[in-house]
Amino acid sequence: VINKMNQEFEKAVKSIKHISLKPDEKNRLLHNLIAYADQRPPIRTPYWRLIWSNTIVRHSVITVGIFALLVIVSGGSVVSAAERALPGDFLYRIKVSVTEPVRLVLAVGTSAKAKVHAEFAGRRLAEAERLAASNRLDPLRTAEIKSRFAGHVANFSALRDKIPFVEHGRGGLTSADVKLEVEVSAHSRVLGKLKKHSNQEKEIETIESAVNEYLNNYVWTSRSAASALIDESATTTDIPVGDKENKENDTFQASKSILSNSAFKKQQATAEVKMKKTEWSLKRNISKDGEIQREVLTDANTSLNTAQKELQRAKEEHANGRIDQAEESLRSGTRALEEASIIIKSGIDLGKTNKKKNK
Amino acid sequence: MKKHSVKDQFVSLYNAESDAIFRYCFLRTSQREVALDLTQDTFMRFWDALSNKTDIRNHRAFLFTVARNLIIDWYRKKKPQSLEELTETEDGEIFLPLSDSAHTDIELSAEARYLISKIKNLEPSYRQAVYLRFVEGMSPQEIADVLEISVNAASVRVHRGIEQLRKHTGYSE
């Protein structure tokens, strides 16, 4: 009975629903309503509320606020202690949730933010090195490092795709790409050395394979596609003059352009100053106790020698008027120098970690 | 994802709900032009609310509530005797009539005419609840919002209204 009633009612409802506006009535009403709406525009939300409604802005302000509060309350000691914290330490959360996001907020521009992510990816590997050196690289910490490294690489990749065309150099490389390459290459070399000196060979291999997998999946694939695209359009892409001037001062510039004479000399001078500082740092630490530290720093010395040769070659080529070759050598030299300085820093950190462990 | 402007939101709601609002007004006033005016007024009030950033929990229920209040106002402005058409309960709640003459204006099936007449014969407090549930497919929460009663009261009215409808239509077991 109920089914029959429902069927009857359904038919009736369908028929009632035929009562509707005719198309011309519907259009006429809409026309009137739009005219009415145009005369009464919506009240504007105050600008600060609009800005605050943006999740990224809100998150950034909160992060910077917490950071400022920590600095004020502890006089900066908590923040500086957190900087050296490792996964599993109490202060590690502050490092990854407060101090590092503040660095990201302060980095202006897509390329700068991508570079910060590249640096953080390197930091995660440095943490793995220090944990391995003190035999604390357990599966939980390995998983944390892997997941954070993957996060940085994914963010790097997303930002990298947004870097404007004019900032892409030869082969589609951006300065952020070079930064990531240098970080990964330097830390891979340190991890390679560590494998021989620590009992955590398996854990280190897990990290190494994860690093290769993430880089293959996210970075290299997207970069090769981008470089193909850029090589195709290289002949038609003009670099705005102002932009070119700005980029010339970038140490990591993977430039396709010919630098002006003054810009070349400026870069060369910067590289030479850095070379002296790095050499001094190496000499001061290489003679210290600790097998790992010595071995890692010896490896850094190889990079430093390469850098020295390349910088010398750049000088000669430039003097002979072979500008292209001079620039290429300057780029290779700067890169080797940067790699050396990352390895030296890691070597010193490992030395400190080892000392603590022996105590 | 691109954020829709208030105007886009308004137009899309107009396209989705204007027929239902028109039908609701037409069945209660039985005059096409009046129903058109009331539909337009309803959406104007709705725009005012949207553009003033009024917090509207359910847009559909809000539209029906505005339409209902406008129909009541229309009856009040009409000749005094038409006020008798409004049914008032003991607690002052007003129920709108379903007009008989409305369906002479348009083609309706025999079943539709029969159903409208049966709803009209329901107890006043059940009429709108049954109409909104059956014809407009509203949830108890929406019905409660439109009739400004509790969700529980809306469910009870729908249930009892359907029971009464069964009896009136001879489908009662």
Interface residues (C-beta under 8 A of the other chain):
Chain A: V1 I2 K4 M5 E8 F9 K11 A12 V13 S15 I16 K17 H18 I19 S20 L21 E25 K26 L29 L30 N32 L33 I34 Y36 A37 R40 P41 P42 I43 T45
Chain B: V6 K7 F10 V11 Y14 S18 D19 F22 R23 F26 L27 L36 T39 Q40 F43 M44 W47 D48 L50 S51 N52 K53 I106 E107 L108 S109 E111 A112 Y114 L115 I116 F134 V135 R166 T169 Y171 E173
